[in-house]
């Protein structure tokens, strides 16, 4: 395997003919993987760094999938007595259906759409973020995404995504082959690592997007947390 370059092979989840039952199982297992391997903790780290001492916040996740990251944020805010107004955006209506089932809170709203078609204009979200979303796109698409996140967030945005690495690839390939019951997860989880990024690639993307204020932190298990405050 060549890990020096990103793979551009499409993941199965990006097809438009996947049945709801398969997507639901995929979302359930991804939620468990995020919990087991610290993905939710990384998302919360990014959220807290931009939140600082605020007691009221608006937040939006693009590519929200099954909503497990938003659920983790909502539960944390509830424990800390922080008022949070949440929006989740995903182009896949099946993913939104799964996400909606996790929330009964009137401060949570979901939008079935390509995120690029959503513009907050005067009502910017304080914080915008994505988790395991960026690796689905080409570099040109990512440049547009970074600019969209920057222009639609009031406080800042952050990204939680995969580090392309040999150990990460073979580890997740082995784990999913043994424990996963989802054919989507078995195919897409290792492939998603091959579509991930190096630190150098993130620096190049941010530079090309004219974003100069940022931090890039490596997190276990083989994730990057990219935080971009609005200055």
C-alpha positions in Angstrom: 0.0 0.0 0.0 1.2 3.5 -0.9 0.4 5.9 1.9 2.3 8.9 0.4 -0.7 10.0 -1.6 -4.4 10.2 -0.9 -6.7 7.7 -2.4 -9.6 9.1 -4.5 -11.6 5.8 -4.6 -15.2 6.6 -3.7 -16.6 5.2 -0.5 -19.8 3.2 -0.8 -21.7 5.5 1.6 -21.3 8.3 -1.0 -23.5 6.4 -3.5 -27.2 7.3 -3.8 -28.5 3.8 -4.0 -27.7 2.5 -0.5 -30.8 1.2 1.3 -31.8 2.8 4.6 -31.2 -0.4 6.7 -27.6 -0.5 5.6 -27.1 3.3 6.3 -28.7 2.9 9.7 -26.4 0.0 10.7 -23.4 2.0 9.3 -24.4 5.1 11.4 -24.8 2.9 14.6 -21.4 1.3 14.2 -19.7 4.6 13.3 -21.1 6.0 16.5 -19.6 3.2 18.5 -16.3 3.5 16.8 -16.3 7.2 17.6 -17.0 6.5 21.2 -14.4 3.7 21.5 -11.6 5.4 19.7 -12.1 8.9 21.2 -13.7 10.6 18.3 -16.3 12.3 20.4 -13.7 13.5 22.9 -11.8 15.1 20.0 -15.0 16.9 18.8 -15.6 18.1 22.4 -12.0 19.3 22.6 -12.5 21.5 19.5 -15.9 22.7 20.7 -14.5 23.7 24.1 -11.5 25.5 22.7 -13.8 27.8 20.7 -16.5 28.0 23.4 -14.2 29.3 26.1 -16.4 30.7 28.9 -19.6 31.3 27.0 -22.8 30.1 28.5 -24.9 30.4 25.3 -23.8 29.2 21.9 -25.1 28.3 18.4 -23.4 25.4 16.5 -23.7 23.7 13.2 -22.2 20.4 12.0 -21.9 19.9 8.2 -22.1 16.3 7.1 -23.7 15.4 10.5 -24.5 11.8 9.5 -26.3 10.0 12.3 -25.9 13.0 14.7 -23.7 11.2 17.3 -21.3 14.2 17.6 -24.1 16.6 18.1 -25.6 14.3 20.7 -22.3 14.3 22.6 -22.1 18.1 22.5 -25.7 18.5 23.7 -25.2 16.1 26.6 -22.0 17.9 27.6 -23.6 21.3 27.5 -26.5 20.1 29.5 -24.1 18.9 32.3 -22.4 22.3 32.2 -25.6 24.4 32.1 -24.8 25.8 28.7 -27.6 26.8 26.4 -26.8 25.4 22.9 -28.8 25.9 19.7 -27.9 23.1 17.2 -28.2 22.7 13.5 -27.1 19.5 11.6 -26.8 19.5 7.8 -26.4 16.3 5.7 -27.3 15.7 2.0 -28.5 12.2 2.8 -32.1 12.1 4.0 -31.6 8.6 5.5 -28.7 10.0 7.7 -30.9 12.8 8.8 -33.7 10.4 9.7 -31.3 8.5 12.0 -30.0 11.8 13.5 -33.6 13.1 14.2 -34.4 9.9 16.2 -31.8 10.9 18.8 -33.2 14.3 19.7 -36.4 15.6 21.2 -35.1 19.0 21.9 -36.7 22.0 20.2 -33.2 23.7 20.0 -32.0 21.0 17.5 -32.8 21.4 13.8 -31.8 19.3 10.9 -31.5 20.3 7.2 -31.4 17.8 4.3 -29.1 19.7 1.9 -25.7 20.0 0.3 -24.1 22.3 2.9 -23.0 24.7 0.2 -26.7 25.6 -0.5 -27.1 26.7 3.2 -26.1 30.3 4.0 -26.7 31.8 7.4 -25.9 35.4 6.3 -26.7 37.7 9.2 -27.6 34.7 11.5 -24.2 33.1 11.4 -23.6 30.0 13.6 -21.1 30.8 16.4 -19.2 27.6 15.7 -19.3 25.3 12.6 -17.6 22.0 12.5 -17.2 18.7 10.6 -16.1 15.3 11.8 -15.0 12.5 9.4 -16.4 14.6 6.6 -13.5 16.3 4.8 -11.9 13.1 3.6 -14.8 12.5 1.3 -13.8 15.4 -0.9 -11.1 16.4 -3.4 -8.7 19.2 -2.6 -10.5 21.7 -4.7 -13.8 20.8 -3.0 -12.1 21.2 0.4 -10.8 24.7 -0.5 -14.5 25.7 -1.1 -15.5 24.0 2.1 -12.9 25.8 4.2 -14.0 29.2 2.8 -17.7 28.3 3.4 -17.0 27.4 7.0 -15.0 30.6 7.6 -17.6 32.9 6.0 -20.6 31.3 7.9 -19.1 31.0 11.4 -19.0 33.9 13.9 -16.5 32.6 16.4 -14.6 30.0 14.4 -14.7 26.5 13.0 -13.0 23.2 13.6 -12.4 19.9 11.8 -12.0 16.4 13.2 -10.7 14.1 10.6 -8.4 11.2 9.8 -4.6 10.9 9.7 -3.5 8.8 6.8 -1.1 6.3 8.3 -0.1 2.7 7.8 -0.9 1.7 11.4 -4.3 3.3 11.3 -5.2 1.6 8.1 -4.3 -1.9 9.2 -5.7 -1.5 12.7 -9.1 -0.4 11.5 -9.1 -3.0 8.7 -8.5 -5.7 11.3 -10.9 -4.5 13.9 -13.8 -4.0 11.4 -13.2 -7.4 9.7 -13.6 -9.1 13.1 -16.3 -7.0 14.9 -18.3 -5.2 12.3 -21.6 -6.5 11.0 -21.9 -3.7 8.4 -20.6 -4.3 4.9 -20.4 -0.5 4.5 -18.2 -0.1 7.5 -15.9 -3.0 6.5 -15.4 -1.4 3.1 -15.4 2.3 4.0 -13.5 2.4 7.3 -10.1 1.3 5.9 -10.7 3.3 2.7 -11.5 6.4 4.6 -8.0 6.2 6.2 -6.5 6.1 2.7 -8.5 9.2 1.9 -7.2 11.0 5.0 -4.5 13.7 5.4 -1.1 14.5 6.6 -0.2 17.6 8.6 1.6 19.0 5.6 -1.5 18.6 3.5 -3.6 20.4 6.0 -1.1 23.3 6.1 -1.2 23.5 2.3 -5.0 23.5 2.2 -5.3 26.2 4.9 -2.6 28.4 3.2 -4.4 28.1 -0.2 -7.6 29.1 1.6 -5.9 32.3 2.9 -6.5 31.1 6.5 -3.5 32.1 8.6 -4.8 31.7 12.2 -5.2 28.0 13.0 -3.9 25.1 15.1 -3.4 21.5 14.0 -3.2 18.9 16.8 -2.6 15.2 16.4 -5.1 13.2 18.5 -5.4 9.5 19.3 -6.5 7.4 17.5 -4.9 8.9 14.4 -7.0 12.0 14.0 -6.3 15.6 13.3 -8.0 18.4 15.2 -7.9 21.6 13.1 -9.1 24.7 14.9 -9.6 28.0 13.1 -10.8 30.9 15.2 -12.3 33.9 13.5 -10.0 36.9 14.2 
